Amino acid sequence: MDKNISEWVNKNSNQKHSKHRHFRRHKNHQSAGHEGAKMRIIPLGGLEEVGKNIMAIEYGNDIILIDCGMSFAGPEMLGVDYIVPDVSYLQKRRHNVRGIIFTHGHLDHIGAAQYVIPKLGNPPLYATKLTAGLLKNRLREFALDKSARIHEYNETTTLKLGAFEVEFFRVNHSIPDGMGVFVKSPAGTLVHTGDFKFDHSPAIDKPADMQRISQLGQRGVDVLMIDSTNASKPGFCRSEKNIAENLEDVISKTKGRLIIASFSSLIGRINQIVNIASRHNRKVFLSGRSMIENMKLAEDLGYTTYPKGTVRKIGPHATSLPPSQTIILTTGAQGETLSALTRMAIGEHPHVKIHEGDTVVISASPIPGNELAIVNVINNLYRQGAKVITNGDMDIHTSGHAHQEEIKLMYSLIKPKCYVPIHGELFMRMGHAEMIKSVADPTMTITMLESNGDVLEVSKQGTRKSKQKIPANDILVDGLGFGDIGSKVIQERKVMSTDGILILLFHAYEETKRLVCEPDIISRGFVYVKESQEIASETKQVAKKAFEQVVQDNRNIDLKTLKKELALPISRFIRKRLGREPMIIPIMMYI
């Protein structure tokens, strides 16, 4: 361990950890307590994506879950809002689920709760104060907040959940109240880091409790499940203190109106910005639903330190102050289509019009896949006359995920027997595994769980990857629909988005199956029929011939088969004639 790390550990290890208290007990199910039983660790999400984090830990008749998150759908998931984990394995065993433990309040860790909790029989939920507040807000949207059994915990809490004893340790992240989890079962012990980093000067949060982490490591840890999101990045993650200093430099030197876009969950950073604004005689206006809701919750729970009256909800009064006395804090740092910043950039925000002399600060880094959307927003802001500052211009954003030296520090404090990279795509976790080999004890096992649904078994004899595979499909949420969209629907949407749709209406006599007239054509996204009469005429003739041939061969053909037989020759003709493959939908109308 180098000198800087040693000084950091010594600085933080002087904090005394208070005596643990027991929080809540469940009956200990003895049916699985025999000597040969195994603890099974089953990630049902978070191993094939960044997000959708959920992990089941099973011992005999007892199951606990760590997190229950969602992931956002990529552009290839046309029309899908987000993705939640498959809990069909747990649903069959819902009477064994002793509780769900949430490590922090980001949506990729709590965002699927409203879908999963009812399927699992409304098990107890455990969260820190801020995370519990965010969880309640989430459940309230689905009228589940009254029935949810939410219990608050902190770093001194010990939970007894069936055969499991669960303890916690404080970590830093980009949202306050991040926790790591220590799980003890009769078969062995597990540490789950959650999303973490080490920050010696976090915004409104306490530094990670390295003394506590070291103490847990000294008890002996069989398995360490550790965050991989930034494992490819060298060094340490920048502290929020450095980001605040750079933001203060921007705020102090900007003469006109400031608009700062950030994630609404960055409560600590927003708190720092408001305090800086107060020092420089600026009022802060919040824009964006999640920004307003999150900061109201943070104020109500005591997670803010800025003077009362400094923050207001955006409205017509936001233009009543001189631009030099105004800061607008807004959502939309990822270029989301309906976000407040996007609407400002295209001149459609109801209360904020971009003017010459405005400065827009984007205090965030692009999530992979959002780069083009962000560029479009920036271009539109420049067209409106604003100056734009991004993280590429200066350090105005930092991640909440550990870089390589912080990962190595976590390893050195825990010293596990088995090391399992989690949270991230396979290439990220493989790179993580290669990186840790440079400092790892050669006797330590590094285990790669390649995909969601893989099972790691822990027993007194050691750890091994099971041959069993648990169902862990993506469940797609589209509007109010849950799980009613599969790969076939997505494929159909892709076809319609690239080559359009062609509907052919066949009018025929029901008894004789003779056509009354030529088929009618309705085209959307394929060709404009009125301007493509030649194509339309040829298609009608192909369709007419196909219909006559099919019914001549079999007058008693059922409707489903008839439509299929009609679509094939029409599709072949269009592919040969135009090189396109629209969706073909024949519709029969009998008289």
ChimeraX attribute file (.defattr): number of C-alpha atoms within 10 A of each C-alpha:
attribute: neighborCount
match mode: 1-to-1
recipient: residues
	/A:1	11
	/A:2	6
	/A:3	8
	/A:4	9
	/A:5	13
	/A:6	11
	/A:7	12
	/A:8	14
	/A:9	18
	/A:10	13
	/A:11	13
	/A:12	16
	/A:13	16
	/A:14	11
	/A:15	12
	/A:16	10
	/A:17	12
	/A:18	9
	/A:19	7
	/A:20	13
	/A:21	12
	/A:22	13
	/A:23	14
	/A:24	12
	/A:25	13
	/A:26	13
	/A:27	10
	/A:28	15
	/A:29	15
	/A:30	12
	/A:31	9
	/A:32	16
	/A:33	17
	/A:34	11
	/A:35	10
	/A:36	11
	/A:37	16
	/A:38	24
	/A:39	26
	/A:40	22
	/A:41	25
	/A:42	22
	/A:43	25
	/A:44	29
	/A:45	33
	/A:46	25
	/A:47	27
	/A:48	20
	/A:49	17
	/A:50	21
	/A:51	25
	/A:52	30
	/A:53	31
	/A:54	30
	/A:55	23
	/A:56	22
	/A:57	22
	/A:58	21
	/A:59	24
	/A:60	18
	/A:61	18
	/A:62	24
	/A:63	25
	/A:64	24
	/A:65	22
	/A:66	21
	/A:67	30
	/A:68	30
	/A:69	26
	/A:70	29
	/A:71	24
	/A:72	18
	/A:73	17
	/A:74	15
	/A:75	10
	/A:76	11
	/A:77	18
	/A:78	16
	/A:79	14
	/A:80	18
	/A:81	16
	/A:82	20
	/A:83	26
	/A:84	29
	/A:85	25
	/A:86	22
	/A:87	24
	/A:88	16
	/A:89	13
	/A:90	20
	/A:91	17
	/A:92	11
	/A:93	15
	/A:94	20
	/A:95	15
	/A:96	20
	/A:97	24
	/A:98	23
	/A:99	22
	/A:100	24
	/A:101	25
	/A:102	28
	/A:103	28
	/A:104	28
	/A:105	25
	/A:106	22
	/A:107	22
	/A:108	23
	/A:109	26
	/A:110	26
	/A:111	26
	/A:112	24
	/A:113	22
	/A:114	22
	/A:115	17
	/A:116	21
	/A:117	20
	/A:118	15
	/A:119	16
	/A:120	19
	/A:121	13
	/A:122	19
	/A:123	21
	/A:124	15
	/A:125	21
	/A:126	22
	/A:127	25
	/A:128	22
	/A:129	19
	/A:130	22
	/A:131	23
	/A:132	21
	/A:133	20
	/A:134	23
	/A:135	25
	/A:136	18
	/A:137	17
	/A:138	19
	/A:139	22
	/A:140	14
	/A:141	10
	/A:142	10
	/A:143	13
	/A:144	18
	/A:145	16
	/A:146	10
	/A:147	10
	/A:148	19
	/A:149	13
	/A:150	21
	/A:151	15
	/A:152	15
	/A:153	20
	/A:154	19
	/A:155	22
	/A:156	16
	/A:157	18
	/A:158	19
	/A:159	19
	/A:160	18
	/A:161	21
	/A:162	23
	/A:163	25
	/A:164	24
	/A:165	17
	/A:166	21
	/A:167	24
	/A:168	25
	/A:169	22
	/A:170	25
	/A:171	26
	/A:172	28
	/A:173	26
	/A:174	25
	/A:175	22
	/A:176	26
	/A:177	22
	/A:178	30
	/A:179	27
	/A:180	23
	/A:181	21
	/A:182	21
	/A:183	19
	/A:184	18
	/A:185	21
	/A:186	20
	/A:187	23
	/A:188	20
	/A:189	22
	/A:190	23
	/A:191	26
	/A:192	21
	/A:193	24
	/A:194	26
	/A:195	25
	/A:196	28
	/A:197	30
	/A:198	27
	/A:199	24
	/A:200	19
	/A:201	16
	/A:202	22
	/A:203	25
	/A:204	18
	/A:205	20
	/A:206	16
	/A:207	18
	/A:208	24
	/A:209	22
	/A:210	25
	/A:211	20
	/A:212	20
	/A:213	23
	/A:214	18
	/A:215	12
	/A:216	19
	/A:217	21
	/A:218	13
	/A:219	10
	/A:220	15
	/A:221	21
	/A:222	25
	/A:223	27
	/A:224	25
	/A:225	20
	/A:226	24
	/A:227	25
	/A:228	30
	/A:229	25
	/A:230	21
	/A:231	27
	/A:232	18
	/A:233	13
	/A:234	13
	/A:235	13
	/A:236	16
	/A:237	20
	/A:238	21
	/A:239	19
	/A:240	24
	/A:241	16
	/A:242	16
	/A:243	20
	/A:244	21
	/A:245	16
	/A:246	16
	/A:247	22
	/A:248	20
	/A:249	12
	/A:250	17
	/A:251	23
	/A:252	14
	/A:253	8
	/A:254	14
	/A:255	14
	/A:256	18
	/A:257	24
	/A:258	25
	/A:259	25
	/A:260	26
	/A:261	22
	/A:262	24
	/A:263	21
	/A:264	23
	/A:265	20
	/A:266	21
	/A:267	24
	/A:268	21
	/A:269	25
	/A:270	22
	/A:271	21
	/A:272	23
	/A:273	22
	/A:274	23
	/A:275	20
	/A:276	20
	/A:277	22
	/A:278	17
	/A:279	11
	/A:280	14
	/A:281	14
	/A:282	24
	/A:283	19
	/A:284	25
	/A:285	21
	/A:286	23
	/A:287	26
	/A:288	18
	/A:289	14
	/A:290	15
	/A:291	21
	/A:292	20
	/A:293	14
	/A:294	19
	/A:295	22
	/A:296	16
	/A:297	17
	/A:298	19
	/A:299	15
	/A:300	11
	/A:301	12
	/A:302	10
	/A:303	19
	/A:304	21
	/A:305	14
	/A:306	18
	/A:307	10
	/A:308	9
	/A:309	8
	/A:310	15
	/A:311	22
	/A:312	16
	/A:313	18
	/A:314	20
	/A:315	13
	/A:316	10
	/A:317	11
	/A:318	20
	/A:319	13
	/A:320	8
	/A:321	12
	/A:322	11
	/A:323	16
	/A:324	17
	/A:325	17
	/A:326	21
	/A:327	25
	/A:328	23
	/A:329	29
	/A:330	26
	/A:331	26
	/A:332	25
	/A:333	27
	/A:334	26
	/A:335	23
	/A:336	16
	/A:337	13
	/A:338	10
	/A:339	18
	/A:340	23
	/A:341	32
	/A:342	25
	/A:343	19
	/A:344	21
	/A:345	24
	/A:346	17
	/A:347	16
	/A:348	13
	/A:349	16
	/A:350	12
	/A:351	14
	/A:352	21
	/A:353	15
	/A:354	22
	/A:355	16
	/A:356	13
	/A:357	16
	/A:358	23
	/A:359	25
	/A:360	24
	/A:361	22
	/A:362	27
	/A:363	22
	/A:364	21
	/A:365	20
	/A:366	16
	/A:367	11
	/A:368	10
	/A:369	11
	/A:370	16
	/A:371	13
	/A:372	13
	/A:373	16
	/A:374	22
	/A:375	14
	/A:376	14
	/A:377	23
	/A:378	23
	/A:379	14
	/A:380	18
	/A:381	24
	/A:382	18
	/A:383	15
	/A:384	19
	/A:385	15
	/A:386	22
	/A:387	17
	/A:388	17
	/A:389	17
	/A:390	18
	/A:391	15
	/A:392	10
	/A:393	8
	/A:394	13
	/A:395	17
	/A:396	23
	/A:397	23
	/A:398	17
	/A:399	18
	/A:400	22
	/A:401	23
	/A:402	31
	/A:403	24
	/A:404	21
	/A:405	20
	/A:406	21
	/A:407	24
	/A:408	19
	/A:409	19
	/A:410	22
	/A:411	19
	/A:412	16
	/A:413	18
	/A:414	22
	/A:415	22
	/A:416	25
	/A:417	17
	/A:418	20
	/A:419	23
	/A:420	21
	/A:421	26
	/A:422	32
	/A:423	26
	/A:424	23
	/A:425	18
	/A:426	19
	/A:427	13
	/A:428	21
	/A:429	27
	/A:430	18
	/A:431	14
	/A:432	24
	/A:433	20
	/A:434	12
	/A:435	17
	/A:436	19
	/A:437	14
	/A:438	10
	/A:439	11
	/A:440	18
	/A:441	13
	/A:442	9
	/A:443	8
	/A:444	14
	/A:445	19
	/A:446	20
	/A:447	17
	/A:448	18
	/A:449	20
	/A:450	17
	/A:451	19
	/A:452	25
	/A:453	23
	/A:454	21
	/A:455	24
	/A:456	23
	/A:457	20
	/A:458	26
	/A:459	19
	/A:460	14
	/A:461	10
	/A:462	15
	/A:463	20
	/A:464	15
	/A:465	15
	/A:466	14
	/A:467	9
	/A:468	10
	/A:469	12
	/A:470	18
	/A:471	16
	/A:472	19
	/A:473	16
	/A:474	21
	/A:475	18
	/A:476	25
	/A:477	21
	/A:478	17
	/A:479	10
	/A:480	8
	/A:481	11
	/A:482	13
	/A:483	14
	/A:484	11
	/A:485	14
	/A:486	11
	/A:487	11
	/A:488	9
	/A:489	13
	/A:490	16
	/A:491	14
	/A:492	14
	/A:493	18
	/A:494	16
	/A:495	16
	/A:496	19
	/A:497	16
	/A:498	14
	/A:499	17
	/A:500	19
	/A:501	21
	/A:502	21
	/A:503	17
	/A:504	22
	/A:505	17
	/A:506	21
	/A:507	19
	/A:508	19
	/A:509	12
	/A:510	12
	/A:511	10
	/A:512	9
	/A:513	17
	/A:514	15
	/A:515	17
	/A:516	13
	/A:517	10
	/A:518	16
	/A:519	23
	/A:520	15
	/A:521	17
	/A:522	15
	/A:523	17
	/A:524	16
	/A:525	13
	/A:526	18
	/A:527	18
	/A:528	13
	/A:529	15
	/A:530	10
	/A:531	9
	/A:532	10
	/A:533	12
	/A:534	11
	/A:535	16
	/A:536	19
	/A:537	15
	/A:538	14
	/A:539	21
	/A:540	20
	/A:541	14
	/A:542	18
	/A:543	27
	/A:544	18
	/A:545	14
	/A:546	18
	/A:547	23
	/A:548	15
	/A:549	13
	/A:550	16
	/A:551	16
	/A:552	13
	/A:553	9
	/A:554	10
	/A:555	13
	/A:556	11
	/A:557	14
	/A:558	9
	/A:559	11
	/A:560	8
	/A:561	11
	/A:562	19
	/A:563	18
	/A:564	13
	/A:565	18
	/A:566	24
	/A:567	19
	/A:568	13
	/A:569	16
	/A:570	22
	/A:571	20
	/A:572	13
	/A:573	17
	/A:574	17
	/A:575	13
	/A:576	10
	/A:577	12
	/A:578	9
	/A:579	11
	/A:580	17
	/A:581	20
	/A:582	24
	/A:583	22
	/A:584	20
	/A:585	16
	/A:586	20
	/A:587	17
	/A:588	16
	/A:589	12
	/A:590	14
	/A:591	10
